[in-house]
Amino acid sequence: MALAMTRPQKHPSSGYYWFRKRVPDDLRSLIGKREEHFSLGTRDPGEAKRLHALKLAEVEERWANLRLGQRQLSPDDIARLASEIGEQLRRRLEADPYQPLRWDVEVGARLWIASDTHDVYTDITQALSPADWKQLEQQNICYALVDEHVIGRGITPRPEDRERLVRAASIQVQRIIQAHEAYLLGKQDISSGGWEPSKPRTPAAPLTFEAVILGWLVEKKPNEKTEYSWRRVMTELSEFVGHDDARRVSADDLVSWKADLLAKGRAAKTIRDSKLAPARAIFQWAVDNRKLNTNPAARINIDLKSRSTEKRRGYTDEEAKLVLRAARTSKEAHKRWVPWVCAYTGARIAEICQLRSEDIKQIDGIWCIAFAAEAGSLKNVNSERVVPIHSALREEGFLKFSASIKKGPLFVDLAPDRFGSRGGTGTKVLSRWIRSLGVTDKRISPNHSWRHRLKTLGRRNGLAVDILDAMTGHGRKTVADTYGEFPPEAMLRELSKIPPLDS
């Protein structure tokens, strides 16, 4: 019987919520069980939902690491894992400050016992002094902490990387223990026999999110909409972590933020593309410009599982007819013409909404629509292109309509959005209008599904693939595709293979 894996499960007797998730078939032999299940330790449904999201992220990260098998750890991996081990130890000591410790601060400050591998330590024990014995015991503690941590994360390091990680972890452990001893003993004069803690280093000055964003803006020069949306993402992250110091943001912070977004019901694709990707890019700029040592978001991702019920599709003939018939009767220019242009060009909605009368022109005697950067922002370099006007558009009267606009935007009835884009306004207005016509299938994106439809029609009617890609503004797939031009007569020849829809 399949288990519900999307929410915490309430135990019928105790009332405590539990985490339950079926182990994938390919990992059962490694994990040794069919299901991950454990108590979340709370009866509060809100807290259970939050904890469930955090644990789900941890479990899926461990499974992803197990699938990778034994792998090489980079210097950044070593540093990150050692820091995590130190942080876990610090939290344990905070929870029970007076627990007995099997660690000698003075002995721990000595050099690591020389040996090629940990396995040969048993061969030299007879020659060890009491201090060396203490040192060896502390090294064993580091090995235990490292093995516990990597097993919990599903990581299988190479032997040499395990050694490097143990040595890095020992430095972190020593630092935590020294700080803890200083806390317990207080500042005592060294002549009294007490331990005098070393003076703390002056912490690095905060690196504010705003400073990083400003540097990124100067170099990358994004458009106004991207700047606005990415600033919002960094503001959300700042509010979640409780500060705006980029140097204090850790990978654990990003994992927790991702889990929080999942718990709030955000779509995985939105989290990946609209939250994690901007944060990763901005932090990477700081790393590339020597302002941060590591990118805390570098390895934070989210698994997207495509479901057939969620996969975007194109309009069917009947759905396309429904929209185009409604458009034909509309008195508003954008509702009247934008769906028709979408249907026979496969262009993006924003590209069409920002068209100007001067973008409708004859090239080599063929009436075309020129999608140009002068009209407004385009998605990428391939988006600047020319597409011939299909016979169905000419017969519908699109040329007559465009000629009626002497100069400037074709769709003046669309007010520009806050970024000066008619496309942003048109996307929202037309999407709501098409949904109101009865196109309610969630697999249909009211505006973007026209592009899917044109690709389907292209395959159905045998259009040349490279020309179809050029018309829709998709990237060239091979180096050969980048050679030469796409003449209007060649594009019209292929576009004419798509028959007019009997609407």
N, C-alpha and C positions, 0 to 999 in steps of 0.2 A: 504494500500500500504506500503510495507516494505521500511524503510529508510536506506540509506547508513550510516553505523555507524563507518566506519574505518577512516574517514577523516573529517576535518572541512567543513561545508557547507557555501557557499558564498551567502549572501542575494542578490537577484536580483536587489533590488532598492538601498540600501545604500552602497553595496559593502563590508560591514563588514562581517567577518567570524563568524559563530555560531557553538556552540556545540549542537549536537542533538543525543540522544540515547534513545531507547525504554525502558521503565521500565519493568522488568520481571513480568510475571503474578502473581507470588507468593508475590510480594512486592507492588502491586498497591494499595491495601487497606491501607498499612502502609504509603506509600508516598503520596497517594491521587491524583495521576495523571498518565497518560499513557506514558508520555515522559518527560525526562530531557532536557530542551533546554534553552540556554542563550547565549548572545553575548560574543565573546572573545575579543571585544574591539579593533580589529586591522583589517586593510585592507591588511597587508603584509602576503602573503601566507606562508613564512618560519616561521615567528613569530606565525602565527595561528596554524601551525602544532605543534610547540613546546608547546604552551599553551594548545592545544587540548589534547596532551599526558599527561600533568600534571593534567588537569581536569578529564581526563578519569581515571587516577589512583585514584584521590580523590573520584570520584563517585563510582567506584567499591569497594573501601575500605568501604565507607559508606554503600553500599548495603550488603557487607559481614558482617558488624557489625549488621545491622538490622536483618539479618537471624539468627544471634546468639541469639537475644533477650536479656532479662535481664541476666546479668552475673556478676560474682564476678571479681573485679579489683584487680590485684596483686599489691604489693608495687612498682614494676617497672612500671606498668601501671599508677599508681597514680603519680609517679615522672615524667614520660614522659609527661602525659597530662598537669600537672601543669606547666612544663617547656614550653610546646607549648603555653599555655594561656599567660604566661609572655612574650614570644617572640612576640606574636601577639600584645600585648599592647605596647611593646617597638617600634614596627614598626609604630603603629599608632601615637605615640608621636614623632617619628622621622619625620613623614610626616607633622605634624602640631605641632611644639614644643610649641606654645603659646596658645594652646586651653585651655579653663578653665577646671579645674579638680575638681571633687567632692570628694576630698581626703585630709585629714589632716594628714601630716606626723607624727606629735607628737601623735595625738590620735590613729593613725593606729599602732603605736608601742606598744600600750597597749595590755593587754591580751584579748583573745577572750571572748565574753560575755558567761557566763556559761548557758548552756541550752542543753537538750537532743536532741531536733530537732528544725529545723528552724521554723516549723509550730507554735510553742508555743510562738514565740517572741511577737506576738500581745497581749498575755495575760499579759506581764510584762511591756508594754510600759508606763503605768502610773507611774511606779516607777523609770523610767530612768532619769538621769541627762542630761543636755545638751551635756556633753562629751559622755555619753552612747548613746544618740541619734545619735551623729556623728559616733560613733563606729558601731551602728546598720546599719546606712546608708551604711557604707563601707562594712559591711558583705553582705548586699543586692547586692552591686555592684559585689562582688565575686561570689555570687550565680548566678547572671545574666550572668557573663562571663563564668562560668562553664557550665550552661545550654545551652548557645549559642554554646559553643564549642562541647559538647558531642552530641547535636542534629545535628550539622553540620557533625559530624563524624558517625552518625547513632548508637551511643553507648547508651545503656540503663543500667545505673549502678543501683545497689541496693541502697536503701536509706542510709544505713550506709556507703557505698562506696562514695556516693555523698557528704556526710558530710566530709569524709576524704579528698576528692579531693578539696572541698571548702577551707578547712583549709590549705592544701598544696598550693593551688593557692593564698591564701591571703598572704603567705610568699613571693611568687614570685612577686605579685603585689606590695607589700610593698618595695621590693628591687628595682624594676623598678622605682617606684615613687620617692624613695629617690635619686637614681642616676639622675633622671630627674630634681629634685629640685636642686641638686648640680650643674648640668649643667647650669640651669637658673640663679642661684644666684652667682655662682662662689665661690671661697674659701674666706669666710669672717671670721673675728675674732668673736668669740662667744660673747664677751662683747658688740659688737655693736648691738646685738639683732638678728643678722642673724643666719641662721641654718648652723652649721658646720658639713659637711658630715663626716661619719666615714671613717677611713683609709681603703683603699681597701686591701683585703687580697692578699698576694703574690700568684700569679697563680701557679698552679702545673707545673712542668717542662714538656715540650712536650714529648709525647711518640710516637716516630716515627714509621711509618709502618715497616721500616726495623728492628727495635728492636723487634717488635712483631713477624715478620716473622722469624727472627733468633731463637727466643725462641721456636716458633712452630716447626721449622725444627729440632732442637736438640731433642725435645721430640717425635715428630711423625715420624721422619725419612722417609719421602715420597720418592718415586723414583724420578729420575732426571727430568723426563718429567712433573710430577705433580708439582715439585718445580718451574720449568720454567713457566708453564701455570698459576699457582696461583700467582706468582710474577707479571706476566703481568696483571692479574686482579686487583691486588692492585695498580699497577702503573696507570692503567686506572682510578680507583676510585680517586687516589690522584690528577690526572690531572683534573678530573671533579670538585672536591670540592675546588681545588686551594691550597691545603696544604697537608702535610703528617703527621699530628698530630692525632693519633688515639683518643685522649681525646676530640678533637673538632668535631669529626664526630657524627652527630645526625641521628635519625631515619628519619627525614625529608630529610636529605641529600641522604639517601638510596632510599627513595621514588622518589625523583627528578631524581636520577641516573637511576632508573628503567624506569621512564617515558621517559628520554632522549634516552635510548637504544631502547625503543619501537618506539619512533619517528624516529629513524634511521633505522627502519625496521628489527631489530634483532628479531629472532623467540622467542616466549615466553619460550619454553623449553630451549633454549640456555641461556636466561637470568636467568632462575631459577637454572639450573644445572651447568652452566659454569661461571656465574657471581656472583649471590647472594649466592649460596652455599659455594664457597670458602671464600668469605668475611665473611659470618656468622661463618664459622668454625675457621677462624683466630682470629676474634674478641672474639669468645667464649673461645679460649685458653687464651687470655689476661684476661678475666673475671675470669676464673677458677684459674688463677695464681695471682689474686689480683692486676692486673695492670690496669684494668678498672672496674668501678662499674656496668655498664650495657652493654649489647651487642646491639649496635644500629641496627644491622641487624636481631635481634632475631625474630621479628614478621613480617618481610618484605617478602612477597611471591608474587606469581603471579598465576592467575587462568589459567589452561590449559584446553581448550575446544577441545576435540578430534572430528575431522571431518572424515567422512567416506572416503573422497577423499584424506586424508593425512595419514591415518592409514597404517603403514608398513605391507607388506605382503610377503609371500614366493614366490619363483619361481613356475610358472606352469610347467607342463611336457614339453610343447613346448619351453618355455623360457630356461629351464634347458638344453634341447637338443641343442638349438642354441649356448649356451655358451660352452658346453662340446665338441661339434663338432669343434668349432673354436679353442679350447684349444688343441685338438688332433693334429692339423696341425701346432701348433706353435713350433718354434725352441728354444724359450727361456724357460728355465726350470721352472721358476715361473709361466708363463702363461700356460705351458703345464700341470703342476701337481697340483698347488694350487686349482684351481676350482674343480678338480676331488676329491681331499681330502676333500674339503668343502662339496661337494655333498653327500659323504658317511660317514662323521663323524659328521657333524654339528658343527665342531670346529670353533673357532674365527679365523679370517684371520691372526692376529698377531701371534697367537699360532702356526699356520702352517708355516708361513714364517720363523720363527726362529728355526724350527726343525733341528736336527743334524742327521747324519747317525746312531749314536749310540742310537738314540731314536726309531729306528725301530728295534724291537727285538722280540724274541720268549719268551712267558711266558706260562708255563705249556703246551708247545707244540703248542701254538697258536700265529701266527704273530700279533703283536700289534703295535700301535703307543703310545709312552709314552710322555705325555705332562708334562715336568718337569721344575722346577724353575731354574735348572742349565742351561737350554737352553736360558733363558731370562725371563723377567718380565711376571708374570701371574696376571690376574685380581683379584682373591681372592683365598681363601684356597681350595674351591671346584674345582678350575681350574686345580689343579695338579691331574691327573687321567690317566688311561690307556683305550684306545679304540681299540677293535679288528679291523683288516683290512677286509673290506667287500670283498666278492668274485669278485665284479665288479672291484675293485681297483687292485686285484691280476691279473685278466685276462687282464687288461689294461696295465700291466707291471710295476706297481709302485714298487714292490719289487726288480725287476731287476734294475730299476733306482736308488733306494736307495743303493743297493749293489755296484753300480758303484762309489759311493762316499766313499772312504776308511775311512775318519774321518772328523768330523767338519760339518759345515752348509751344508744342502742339496741345498740351493738356493744361491750359491755364486755370481750369476749374479745380485742379489739385493744388492745394496750398503746400508750399515747401515745409518740411519738418524743421526741427530745431537746428539741424545741420545744413539747412538750405537744400535738401533733397526732396524732389517730388516723388522719387521712387520709394522712400520710406513711408510717406503718406499713402501712396497708391497700394503698396503691399498690404497694409492693414485694411484699408477701405474695401479693396476688391476681394480680399480673403473673406471678410465678414459677409459681403454681398453674395458671393458664390455659395457660401454655406447656407445662406438664407433661401437659396433656390432649391435646397434639398440634397446637395452634395455633402453627405455627412460621414462617408467612409473615412476613418482616420488615416488610412493608407494613402489617401489623396491629399496632397498639398495643393490648395486651391490655385496657387500661382506657379509653383515649380513643377507640378505634374504635367504641364504643357511640354516642358523640355523632355521629360520621360516619354511622352507620347510621340514627339517628333523622332526620337531615336528609334522607337518601335516601328514607326512608319517607314523610316529609312531602311531598316533591316527587311521589313516586309516587302518593300518595293525595289530592293537591290541598289540603293544609292552607294556610291563610292565612299568608303569609310573615312578616308582622309578629308574629303570635301564635306561630308556630314559633320565631322569634328570642327572643321573650319567655320561652318555656318553657325554652330552652337557656341563657338568660342572655347572649345575644350583644347587642352594641351596636345602638342604633337607627340606621338608615341615613339617615333624613331628619329634618328638623325636625318634619314632620307626625307622624312616629312617636312623638315625645316628648309629644304631646298626649294627654290622656285616660288611662284606666286599662285594665287587662286583666282584666275580671271572670271569676271562676272558671267561670261557666256558659259563657262564650264559649270559654274555653280547653278545657273539657271537650268542648264540641261539636266542636272541631277535633281534639283528641286521640283522640276516639272514632272518627275516620275511619281510624285505623290499626288493622287487624284483629289480634286475638291471634295469636301465632305458635303453630302446632300443634306443640308440643314433646313 
